[in-house]
Amino acid sequence: MNKKKPLVGLALGAGGARGLAHLGVIEILEKENIPIDIITGTSMGSLIGGIYACGTPVKYIIQLSRELNWDNVTDITFPRKGLIKGDKLLSFLEIITQNKDFEDLQIPFAAIACDIEKGEHIVLNTGSVAKAIRASTSIPGIYVPFQHQDRYLVDGGVLDRVPISTLRMMGADIIIAVDIGVKAVNNNVKNLFDILLNTFDIMQQEFEKIKEHDADIIIKPDLENITKFELDKADLCVKAGRDVAKQMLDKIKNTLSRRGLYV
């Protein structure tokens, strides 16, 4: 009797511009023929994971990351629920996801968001991929929350910075998690953006002290000197992802081999 092939899941964590390291990890996994059967992503992890699940080759996403700047995705608004309206970001996402719905994806994918009014963990895996990413990347206080089915959704990193549990729920047997980490908070505050981002990072640091990651493989790129807003350091982030993925290859292959997968 044939056994069911184990499914490999990839959890891509939050981290702003630092999350571009996910691209380097995916590039190495592809090169080494390591299967990616399911993807979950939070915040920047949802953006990278969602675009990749749409079938966009990783080399094109890397090229796009080199050209991306905040002017592409920023539309300042009167600060009622956020400083950035988010319409410009959504338009950008609709273009790069080719307006695909989750049902159209080549790889099953889910984005994680947080209901800011109820404090609930929200898994987005139906309808528009672009809208799901927009919700998952809505940093509280900076981007206006995304309204979805009478909910106001913000960055999933508030509750679930590395979305491992959702991969289990979606049927992954082997989980590779990419944890971008939280940069040490030592930034001088010059404006409201700095205050909000430092507050968010401090909360995440405290949360990580008590949270354990339940993954078979945890990949942690070295991004100590890069902040979440430094999109101009895309190549450094991608290289950090490549470097750590190469270091972890033996462990990844051994884990997959023990579970009946050979690469």
Backbone as CSV, one residue per row, in Angstrom:
resi,resn,N_x,N_y,N_z,CA_x,CA_y,CA_z,C_x,C_y,C_z
1,MET,0.848,-1.190,0.000,0.000,0.000,0.000,0.887,1.246,0.000
2,ASN,0.671,2.163,-0.937,1.495,3.364,-1.049,1.169,4.357,0.050
3,LYS,2.201,4.885,0.657,2.020,5.908,1.667,1.864,7.258,0.991
4,LYS,1.075,8.116,1.647,0.899,9.476,1.145,2.216,10.242,1.260
5,LYS,2.575,10.969,0.204,3.793,11.772,0.215,3.655,12.893,1.238
6,PRO,4.623,13.036,2.158,4.558,14.130,3.133,4.591,15.483,2.437
7,LEU,3.829,16.424,2.961,3.769,17.759,2.397,4.704,18.693,3.164
8,VAL,5.480,19.477,2.420,6.425,20.415,3.018,5.808,21.805,3.015
9,GLY,5.748,22.417,4.197,5.203,23.759,4.325,6.295,24.777,4.616
10,LEU,6.121,25.991,4.098,7.076,27.074,4.298,6.360,28.233,4.976
11,ALA,6.797,28.576,6.206,6.221,29.699,6.956,7.164,30.887,6.860
12,LEU,6.675,31.984,6.301,7.495,33.175,6.087,7.076,34.265,7.065
13,GLY,8.005,34.673,7.917,7.689,35.594,8.994,7.673,37.056,8.605
14,ALA,7.179,37.873,9.539,7.114,39.326,9.375,8.495,39.939,9.551
15,GLY,8.633,41.207,9.089,9.920,41.867,9.277,10.165,43.066,8.398
16,GLY,9.143,43.582,7.710,9.347,44.736,6.845,10.362,44.437,5.758
17,ALA,11.204,45.411,5.439,12.207,45.242,4.381,13.127,44.062,4.663
18,ARG,13.356,43.755,5.937,14.193,42.615,6.308,13.636,41.306,5.732
19,GLY,12.313,41.278,5.514,11.667,40.090,4.981,12.052,39.761,3.555
20,LEU,12.775,40.655,2.878,13.270,40.334,1.538,14.261,39.174,1.579
21,ALA,14.765,38.858,2.779,15.630,37.683,2.944,14.903,36.394,2.578
22,HIS,13.575,36.401,2.665,12.802,35.213,2.266,13.131,34.796,0.832
23,LEU,13.402,35.783,-0.009,13.679,35.493,-1.419,14.947,34.662,-1.572
24,GLY,15.965,34.982,-0.788,17.202,34.209,-0.851,16.993,32.773,-0.391
25,VAL,16.170,32.595,0.638,15.863,31.248,1.131,15.130,30.450,0.057
26,ILE,14.093,31.045,-0.525,13.315,30.349,-1.562,14.201,29.998,-2.751
27,GLU,15.081,30.912,-3.130,15.978,30.666,-4.264,16.822,29.414,-4.029
28,ILE,17.372,29.254,-2.841,18.209,28.088,-2.539,17.372,26.815,-2.461
29,LEU,16.191,26.883,-1.855,15.324,25.701,-1.787,14.968,25.222,-3.187
30,GLU,14.651,26.161,-4.071,14.354,25.810,-5.464,15.554,25.159,-6.134
31,LYS,16.713,25.772,-5.982,17.934,25.287,-6.617,18.263,23.868,-6.184
32,GLU,17.952,23.545,-4.932,18.254,22.227,-4.381,17.083,21.248,-4.508
33,ASN,16.062,21.648,-5.268,14.888,20.796,-5.517,14.164,20.393,-4.239
34,ILE,14.165,21.288,-3.264,13.405,21.038,-2.041,11.966,21.472,-2.297
35,PRO,11.010,20.568,-2.148,9.621,20.908,-2.494,9.030,21.940,-1.544
36,ILE,8.173,22.797,-2.102,7.384,23.734,-1.306,5.934,23.485,-1.682
37,ASP,5.205,22.782,-0.809,3.845,22.362,-1.130,2.784,23.327,-0.620
38,ILE,3.087,24.033,0.474,2.142,24.964,1.097,2.948,26.149,1.627
39,ILE,2.378,27.349,1.544,3.052,28.538,2.069,2.091,29.336,2.943
40,THR,2.596,29.800,4.090,1.873,30.801,4.868,2.804,31.989,5.068
41,GLY,2.218,33.176,5.208,3.045,34.363,5.391,2.370,35.403,6.247
42,THR,3.189,36.109,7.017,2.717,37.241,7.813,3.445,38.494,7.359
43,SER,2.693,39.581,7.126,3.263,40.874,6.762,4.137,40.738,5.511
44,MET,5.429,41.115,5.566,6.275,40.975,4.378,6.356,39.523,3.930
45,GLY,6.256,38.601,4.861,6.221,37.180,4.506,5.019,36.841,3.652
46,SER,3.899,37.527,3.901,2.710,37.290,3.073,2.901,37.870,1.681
47,LEU,3.603,39.002,1.599,3.839,39.607,0.292,4.730,38.716,-0.567
48,ILE,5.846,38.258,0.004,6.759,37.386,-0.749,6.089,36.055,-1.055
49,GLY,5.463,35.462,-0.054,4.821,34.161,-0.248,3.676,34.207,-1.232
50,GLY,2.882,35.278,-1.171,1.744,35.391,-2.067,2.157,35.565,-3.516
51,ILE,3.161,36.416,-3.748,3.645,36.615,-5.120,4.219,35.315,-5.668
52,TYR,5.001,34.624,-4.855,5.613,33.370,-5.299,4.550,32.306,-5.576
53,ALA,3.534,32.230,-4.710,2.460,31.251,-4.907,1.662,31.528,-6.170
54,CYS,1.701,32.779,-6.639,1.015,33.126,-7.895,1.740,32.559,-9.115
55,GLY,2.933,32.044,-8.908,3.689,31.468,-10.015,4.775,32.368,-10.565
56,THR,5.034,33.498,-9.910,6.086,34.406,-10.366,7.448,33.816,-10.029
57,PRO,8.352,33.650,-11.003,9.679,33.102,-10.725,10.424,33.947,-9.703
58,VAL,11.134,33.282,-8.809,11.808,33.995,-7.727,12.832,34.995,-8.258
59,LYS,13.463,34.704,-9.404,14.463,35.642,-9.931,13.813,36.969,-10.336
60,TYR,12.551,36.929,-10.785,11.856,38.157,-11.137,11.455,38.937,-9.890
61,ILE,11.077,38.211,-8.832,10.713,38.896,-7.581,11.947,39.576,-6.987
62,ILE,13.103,38.925,-7.096,14.350,39.531,-6.615,14.652,40.805,-7.389
63,GLN,14.470,40.763,-8.709,14.698,41.958,-9.521,13.736,43.076,-9.125
64,LEU,12.482,42.715,-8.873,11.486,43.697,-8.447,11.886,44.320,-7.112
65,SER,12.431,43.517,-6.212,12.814,44.017,-4.887,13.896,45.085,-4.995
66,ARG,14.753,44.980,-6.010,15.823,45.971,-6.205,15.255,47.315,-6.670
67,GLU,14.108,47.277,-7.314,13.516,48.491,-7.874,12.452,49.095,-6.967
68,LEU,12.049,48.350,-5.937,10.968,48.793,-5.063,11.442,49.896,-4.116
69,ASN,10.624,50.931,-3.961,10.899,51.949,-2.953,9.571,52.373,-2.331
70,TRP,9.655,53.106,-1.235,8.429,53.427,-0.496,7.495,54.339,-1.275
71,ASP,8.015,55.093,-2.240,7.143,55.937,-3.058,6.141,55.098,-3.848
72,ASN,6.537,53.839,-4.164,5.648,52.958,-4.925,4.395,52.574,-4.143
73,VAL,4.493,52.580,-2.816,3.418,51.994,-1.998,2.923,52.932,-0.903
74,THR,3.252,54.217,-1.002,2.896,55.157,0.064,1.982,56.256,-0.456
75,ASP,0.829,56.415,0.205,-0.080,57.523,-0.081,-0.538,58.102,1.260
76,ILE,0.103,59.225,1.644,-0.174,59.838,2.938,-1.617,60.322,2.989
77,THR,-2.268,60.113,4.144,-3.657,60.528,4.310,-3.805,61.279,5.623
78,PHE,-4.952,61.913,5.822,-5.218,62.583,7.097,-5.253,61.523,8.189
79,PRO,-4.443,61.671,9.245,-4.278,60.587,10.221,-5.469,60.383,11.148
80,ARG,-6.444,59.640,10.643,-7.575,59.263,11.484,-7.395,57.848,12.013
81,LYS,-7.168,56.889,11.088,-6.920,55.508,11.513,-5.540,55.022,11.101
82,GLY,-4.800,55.859,10.410,-3.457,55.514,9.971,-2.877,56.655,9.165
83,LEU,-1.564,56.661,9.023,-0.893,57.737,8.294,-0.866,57.489,6.796
84,ILE,-0.914,56.222,6.399,-0.848,55.862,4.979,-2.152,55.173,4.589
85,LYS,-2.777,55.684,3.540,-4.111,55.201,3.155,-4.097,53.746,2.719
86,GLY,-3.112,53.380,1.893,-2.995,51.984,1.476,-3.550,51.661,0.114
87,ASP,-4.232,52.608,-0.538,-4.779,52.348,-1.877,-3.662,52.133,-2.895
88,LYS,-2.589,52.893,-2.754,-1.456,52.768,-3.668,-0.797,51.394,-3.514
89,LEU,-0.686,50.957,-2.272,-0.134,49.629,-2.012,-1.017,48.549,-2.627
90,LEU,-2.332,48.677,-2.445,-3.243,47.669,-2.998,-3.148,47.614,-4.517
91,SER,-3.079,48.760,-5.173,-2.945,48.773,-6.632,-1.669,48.071,-7.078
92,PHE,-0.583,48.334,-6.359,0.693,47.675,-6.642,0.563,46.162,-6.482
93,LEU,-0.092,45.741,-5.419,-0.257,44.306,-5.157,-1.133,43.633,-6.211
94,GLU,-2.163,44.322,-6.666,-3.040,43.754,-7.697,-2.265,43.514,-8.991
95,ILE,-1.331,44.407,-9.289,-0.525,44.244,-10.505,0.408,43.044,-10.362
96,ILE,1.154,42.974,-9.249,2.169,41.923,-9.139,1.582,40.547,-8.843
97,THR,0.327,40.503,-8.359,-0.327,39.200,-8.181,-1.213,38.853,-9.376
98,GLN,-1.236,39.723,-10.369,-2.027,39.528,-11.584,-3.517,39.384,-11.269
99,ASN,-3.945,40.064,-10.188,-5.347,40.024,-9.752,-5.860,38.612,-9.493
100,LYS,-4.986,37.734,-9.092,-5.394,36.346,-8.861,-6.136,36.189,-7.542
101,ASP,-7.060,35.222,-7.527,-7.699,34.778,-6.292,-6.946,33.565,-5.763
102,PHE,-7.187,33.231,-4.511,-6.502,32.091,-3.903,-6.758,30.798,-4.679
103,GLU,-7.943,30.701,-5.242,-8.298,29.483,-5.982,-7.457,29.312,-7.246
104,ASP,-6.787,30.378,-7.704,-5.995,30.339,-8.928,-4.522,29.995,-8.680
105,LEU,-4.121,29.887,-7.422,-2.706,29.771,-7.100,-2.126,28.398,-7.429
106,GLN,-0.848,28.389,-7.794,-0.148,27.143,-8.081,0.240,26.417,-6.790
107,ILE,0.447,27.165,-5.730,0.796,26.589,-4.427,-0.231,27.094,-3.418
108,PRO,-0.857,26.214,-2.625,-1.783,26.682,-1.586,-1.098,27.686,-0.664
109,PHE,-1.808,28.777,-0.351,-1.204,29.883,0.396,-2.236,30.493,1.333
110,ALA,-1.761,31.002,2.472,-2.624,31.756,3.392,-1.835,32.918,3.972
111,ALA,-2.503,34.059,4.114,-1.906,35.244,4.736,-2.545,35.439,6.111
112,ILE,-1.748,35.942,7.051,-2.218,36.109,8.419,-2.422,37.583,8.725
113,ALA,-3.580,37.902,9.315,-3.876,39.258,9.747,-4.451,39.214,11.160
114,CYS,-4.687,40.388,11.727,-5.258,40.493,13.065,-6.461,41.423,13.022
115,ASP,-7.585,40.986,13.595,-8.755,41.847,13.748,-8.455,42.815,14.888
116,ILE,-8.230,44.097,14.560,-7.770,45.065,15.547,-8.865,45.425,16.548
117,GLU,-10.123,45.153,16.240,-11.206,45.468,17.168,-11.480,44.330,18.147
118,LYS,-11.202,43.089,17.714,-11.502,41.941,18.574,-10.261,41.182,19.029
119,GLY,-9.090,41.556,18.470,-7.858,40.868,18.849,-7.803,39.431,18.376
120,GLU,-8.479,39.135,17.263,-8.556,37.764,16.769,-7.543,37.499,15.665
121,HIS,-7.044,36.279,15.640,-6.117,35.786,14.620,-6.933,35.425,13.382
122,ILE,-6.626,36.049,12.246,-7.411,35.851,11.030,-6.551,35.198,9.948
123,VAL,-7.046,34.089,9.415,-6.382,33.410,8.300,-7.122,33.776,7.019
124,LEU,-6.407,34.387,6.085,-7.000,34.803,4.810,-6.559,33.838,3.711
125,ASN,-7.502,33.088,3.161,-7.162,32.095,2.132,-8.257,31.939,1.084
126,THR,-9.117,32.944,0.975,-10.137,32.953,-0.088,-10.221,34.364,-0.659
127,GLY,-10.736,34.440,-1.896,-10.897,35.741,-2.524,-9.597,36.284,-3.079
128,SER,-9.461,37.601,-3.070,-8.332,38.293,-3.691,-7.044,38.119,-2.893
129,VAL,-5.996,37.655,-3.563,-4.680,37.518,-2.914,-4.131,38.897,-2.561
130,ALA,-4.297,39.864,-3.462,-3.783,41.211,-3.224,-4.411,41.835,-1.980
131,LYS,-5.710,41.668,-1.808,-6.388,42.236,-0.642,-5.940,41.548,0.648
132,ALA,-5.685,40.250,0.574,-5.201,39.531,1.753,-3.827,40.033,2.173
133,ILE,-2.944,40.259,1.186,-1.602,40.776,1.491,-1.702,42.193,2.041
134,ARG,-2.580,42.998,1.454,-2.772,44.374,1.939,-3.164,44.367,3.416
135,ALA,-4.064,43.459,3.793,-4.485,43.359,5.191,-3.328,42.912,6.082
136,SER,-2.609,41.900,5.633,-1.539,41.309,6.441,-0.370,42.255,6.657
137,THR,-0.195,43.244,5.768,0.947,44.160,5.850,0.583,45.519,6.454
138,SER,-0.588,45.633,7.054,-1.060,46.918,7.580,-0.491,47.186,8.972
139,ILE,0.708,47.760,9.016,1.343,48.061,10.304,0.441,49.010,11.088
140,PRO,0.035,48.634,12.315,-0.907,49.461,13.081,-0.403,50.885,13.290
141,GLY,-1.288,51.860,13.037,-0.956,53.254,13.228,-0.289,53.895,12.030
142,ILE,0.285,53.066,11.163,0.948,53.597,9.971,0.047,53.401,8.760
143,TYR,-0.324,52.171,8.446,-1.276,51.931,7.366,-2.694,51.900,7.936
144,VAL,-3.625,52.482,7.218,-5.037,52.393,7.598,-5.441,50.922,7.597
145,PRO,-6.118,50.436,8.644,-6.558,49.031,8.648,-7.380,48.715,7.401
146,PHE,-7.284,47.470,6.950,-8.013,47.066,5.750,-9.359,46.485,6.157
147,GLN,-10.426,47.028,5.610,-11.763,46.562,5.956,-12.120,45.345,5.116
148,HIS,-12.458,44.251,5.791,-12.769,42.991,5.114,-13.884,42.282,5.868
149,GLN,-15.035,42.128,5.214,-16.180,41.444,5.814,-16.501,41.985,7.209
150,ASP,-16.647,43.308,7.294,-16.997,43.997,8.540,-15.927,43.889,9.631
151,ARG,-14.719,43.523,9.244,-13.603,43.493,10.185,-12.577,44.545,9.766
152,TYR,-11.863,45.089,10.747,-10.740,45.972,10.464,-9.465,45.192,10.752
153,LEU,-8.714,44.894,9.678,-7.568,44.004,9.785,-6.253,44.770,9.717
154,VAL,-5.309,44.344,10.570,-3.975,44.939,10.589,-2.931,43.832,10.481
155,ASP,-1.683,44.248,10.477,-0.516,43.371,10.352,-0.638,42.125,11.244
156,GLY,-0.516,40.956,10.620,-0.622,39.709,11.368,0.468,39.516,12.399
157,GLY,1.568,40.284,12.272,2.655,40.167,13.225,2.274,40.562,14.629
158,VAL,1.152,41.248,14.798,0.659,41.600,16.130,0.448,40.332,16.961
159,LEU,-0.028,39.266,16.310,-0.333,38.025,17.024,0.526,36.837,16.600
160,ASP,0.962,36.816,15.361,1.556,35.599,14.800,2.664,35.972,13.820
161,ARG,3.851,36.255,14.366,4.936,36.787,13.529,5.481,35.755,12.555
162,VAL,5.505,34.470,12.950,5.944,33.392,12.057,4.813,32.357,12.024
163,PRO,4.023,32.323,10.957,2.745,31.586,10.955,2.873,30.074,10.762
164,ILE,3.370,29.419,11.796,3.603,27.980,11.745,2.325,27.180,11.978
165,SER,1.529,27.581,12.962,0.337,26.805,13.312,-0.643,26.709,12.151
166,THR,-0.712,27.768,11.333,-1.627,27.739,10.180,-1.172,26.708,9.151
167,LEU,0.146,26.523,9.007,0.654,25.483,8.101,0.194,24.102,8.560
168,ARG,0.252,23.856,9.865,-0.223,22.571,10.398,-1.692,22.384,10.052
169,MET,-2.469,23.444,10.235,-3.903,23.390,9.967,-4.177,23.090,8.488
170,MET,-3.287,23.581,7.608,-3.473,23.383,6.170,-2.945,22.039,5.677
171,GLY,-2.368,21.254,6.580,-1.977,19.892,6.219,-0.503,19.650,6.014
172,ALA,0.355,20.612,6.362,1.797,20.406,6.192,2.303,19.365,7.192
173,ASP,3.115,18.435,6.702,3.710,17.406,7.555,5.090,17.810,8.047
174,ILE,5.824,18.536,7.210,7.170,19.013,7.537,7.171,20.527,7.364
175,ILE,7.621,21.242,8.394,7.548,22.704,8.348,8.932,23.334,8.396
176,ILE,9.195,24.180,7.388,10.393,25.016,7.356,9.933,26.442,7.640
177,ALA,10.418,27.023,8.729,10.028,28.373,9.116,11.195,29.330,8.918
178,VAL,10.900,30.497,8.366,11.916,31.532,8.200,11.580,32.677,9.153
179,ASP,12.393,32.808,10.186,12.182,33.810,11.229,13.141,34.975,10.993
180,ILE,12.604,36.104,10.555,13.416,37.277,10.249,13.917,37.953,11.522
181,GLY,13.240,37.722,12.624,13.647,38.313,13.890,13.245,39.770,14.005
182,VAL,13.491,40.333,15.174,13.174,41.731,15.447,14.475,42.448,15.766
183,LYS,14.762,43.524,15.028,15.995,44.276,15.261,15.971,44.917,16.643
184,ALA,17.113,44.900,17.326,17.218,45.547,18.625,16.774,47.005,18.519
185,VAL,15.974,47.437,19.470,15.433,48.789,19.432,16.457,49.760,20.008
186,ASN,17.102,50.505,19.126,18.060,51.530,19.558,18.021,52.723,18.608
187,ASN,16.828,52.939,18.024,16.675,54.022,17.056,16.223,55.307,17.746
188,ASN,16.833,56.426,17.408,16.360,57.712,17.896,15.009,58.011,17.266
189,VAL,14.104,58.537,18.072,12.779,58.850,17.544,12.745,60.298,17.070
190,LYS,12.507,60.459,15.767,12.490,61.792,15.155,11.085,62.202,14.729
191,ASN,10.193,61.205,14.596,8.846,61.508,14.126,7.884,60.428,14.587
192,LEU,6.614,60.572,14.200,5.588,59.629,14.623,5.858,58.222,14.093
193,PHE,6.396,58.118,12.874,6.737,56.814,12.309,7.696,56.076,13.237
194,ASP,8.752,56.772,13.675,9.751,56.140,14.545,9.131,55.668,15.849
195,ILE,8.268,56.486,16.428,7.629,56.118,17.691,6.776,54.864,17.517
196,LEU,5.962,54.842,16.451,5.081,53.696,16.220,5.878,52.426,15.946
197,LEU,6.921,52.533,15.132,7.706,51.350,14.785,8.490,50.836,15.977
198,ASN,9.070,51.727,16.776,9.778,51.288,17.972,8.821,50.603,18.938
199,THR,7.622,51.153,19.090,6.616,50.543,19.967,6.283,49.136,19.504
200,PHE,6.077,48.975,18.198,5.743,47.672,17.625,6.882,46.676,17.853
201,ASP,8.126,47.113,17.637,9.280,46.227,17.811,9.473,45.825,19.266
202,ILE,9.256,46.757,20.194,9.384,46.438,21.619,8.365,45.376,22.018
203,MET,7.129,45.527,21.546,6.091,44.532,21.826,6.485,43.164,21.279
204,GLN,7.034,43.147,20.051,7.430,41.889,19.435,8.571,41.227,20.196
205,GLN,9.519,42.015,20.690,10.627,41.449,21.457,10.124,40.762,22.717
206,GLU,9.202,41.391,23.409,8.660,40.803,24.625,7.853,39.547,24.315
207,PHE,7.114,39.585,23.206,6.305,38.435,22.798,7.184,37.230,22.478
208,GLU,8.308,37.482,21.819,9.197,36.400,21.420,9.869,35.721,22.606
209,LYS,9.962,36.406,23.739,10.592,35.811,24.923,9.789,34.633,25.464
210,ILE,8.489,34.640,25.209,7.645,33.585,25.770,7.087,32.638,24.709
211,LYS,7.283,32.966,23.438,6.712,32.141,22.370,7.730,31.144,21.844
212,GLU,7.306,29.898,21.686,8.161,28.867,21.114,7.675,28.523,19.712
213,HIS,8.619,28.291,18.809,8.278,27.944,17.432,8.253,26.422,17.281
214,ASP,7.123,25.900,16.823,6.963,24.466,16.623,7.175,24.134,15.149
215,ALA,8.432,24.144,14.716,8.758,23.847,13.321,9.870,22.813,13.274
216,ASP,9.933,22.062,12.170,10.994,21.064,12.006,12.331,21.741,11.729
217,ILE,12.289,22.818,10.951,13.489,23.584,10.609,13.185,25.059,10.823
218,ILE,14.047,25.768,11.553,13.891,27.210,11.728,15.121,27.891,11.132
219,ILE,14.884,28.727,10.135,15.949,29.450,9.443,15.934,30.900,9.915
220,LYS,17.082,31.396,10.395,17.173,32.762,10.919,18.287,33.529,10.218
221,PRO,17.947,34.307,9.192,18.974,35.110,8.501,19.613,36.134,9.441
222,ASP,20.879,36.442,9.184,21.596,37.445,9.962,21.314,38.826,9.372
223,LEU,20.406,39.564,10.025,19.974,40.874,9.522,20.115,41.949,10.587
224,GLU,21.068,41.768,11.463,21.191,42.612,12.647,21.269,44.099,12.331
225,ASN,21.942,44.465,11.255,22.172,45.886,10.967,21.173,46.488,9.987
226,ILE,20.096,45.764,9.686,19.116,46.242,8.705,17.778,46.482,9.394
227,THR,17.184,47.648,9.158,15.891,47.968,9.747,14.766,47.564,8.791
228,LYS,13.555,47.575,9.303,12.425,47.122,8.488,12.028,48.099,7.392
229,PHE,12.609,49.317,7.382,12.266,50.288,6.349,13.337,50.439,5.286
230,GLU,14.433,49.685,5.359,15.553,49.871,4.428,15.399,49.014,3.169
231,LEU,14.456,49.421,2.330,14.243,48.705,1.073,15.446,48.814,0.141
232,ASP,16.273,49.839,0.340,17.440,50.003,-0.519,18.529,48.967,-0.233
233,LYS,18.323,48.139,0.779,19.286,47.089,1.102,18.769,45.703,0.703
234,ALA,17.978,45.686,-0.383,17.374,44.438,-0.850,18.425,43.364,-1.119
235,ASP,19.511,43.719,-1.802,20.531,42.721,-2.142,21.173,42.125,-0.894
236,LEU,21.409,42.943,0.124,21.988,42.440,1.372,21.030,41.469,2.067
237,CYS,19.736,41.806,2.044,18.732,40.930,2.658,18.650,39.595,1.928
238,VAL,18.589,39.644,0.598,18.509,38.415,-0.197,19.744,37.552,0.043
239,LYS,20.918,38.180,0.089,22.157,37.439,0.335,22.136,36.773,1.713
240,ALA,21.624,37.484,2.720,21.532,36.909,4.063,20.642,35.664,4.050
241,GLY,19.551,35.720,3.273,18.673,34.554,3.147,19.366,33.398,2.453
242,ARG,20.080,33.701,1.368,20.825,32.655,0.653,21.848,31.998,1.570
243,ASP,22.620,32.827,2.273,23.725,32.318,3.088,23.229,31.359,4.167
244,VAL,22.182,31.748,4.874,21.716,30.894,5.967,21.029,29.644,5.422
245,ALA,20.345,29.754,4.279,19.709,28.568,3.689,20.762,27.543,3.271
246,LYS,21.880,28.021,2.719,22.966,27.109,2.350,23.526,26.408,3.587
247,GLN,23.660,27.161,4.676,24.177,26.584,5.913,23.252,25.514,6.479
248,MET,21.955,25.662,6.199,20.958,24.744,6.760,20.623,23.581,5.841
249,LEU,21.232,23.515,4.653,20.825,22.520,3.660,20.939,21.085,4.157
250,ASP,22.061,20.752,4.787,22.233,19.377,5.262,21.133,19.001,6.249
251,LYS,20.825,19.913,7.165,19.775,19.632,8.149,18.418,19.493,7.472
252,ILE,18.146,20.357,6.495,16.871,20.281,5.775,16.752,18.952,5.034
253,LYS,17.807,18.586,4.302,17.757,17.342,3.521,17.667,16.122,4.418
254,ASN,18.382,16.128,5.531,18.308,15.004,6.468,16.916,14.872,7.065
255,THR,16.306,16.004,7.390,14.948,15.982,7.949,13.959,15.433,6.941
256,LEU,14.054,15.894,5.693,13.152,15.413,4.653,13.379,13.934,4.370
257,SER,14.637,13.514,4.379,14.956,12.112,4.114,14.370,11.199,5.189
258,ARG,14.462,11.627,6.440,13.913,10.818,7.535,12.405,10.673,7.439
259,ARG,11.769,11.658,6.790,10.311,11.616,6.653,9.870,11.037,5.317
260,GLY,10.804,10.442,4.592,10.453,9.738,3.362,10.544,10.558,2.099
261,LEU,11.154,11.757,2.184,11.360,12.579,0.992,12.845,12.596,0.663
262,TYR,13.157,12.421,-0.613,14.565,12.403,-1.026,14.803,13.521,-2.025
263,VAL,15.810,14.324,-1.756,16.112,15.452,-2.643,17.543,15.403,-3.082
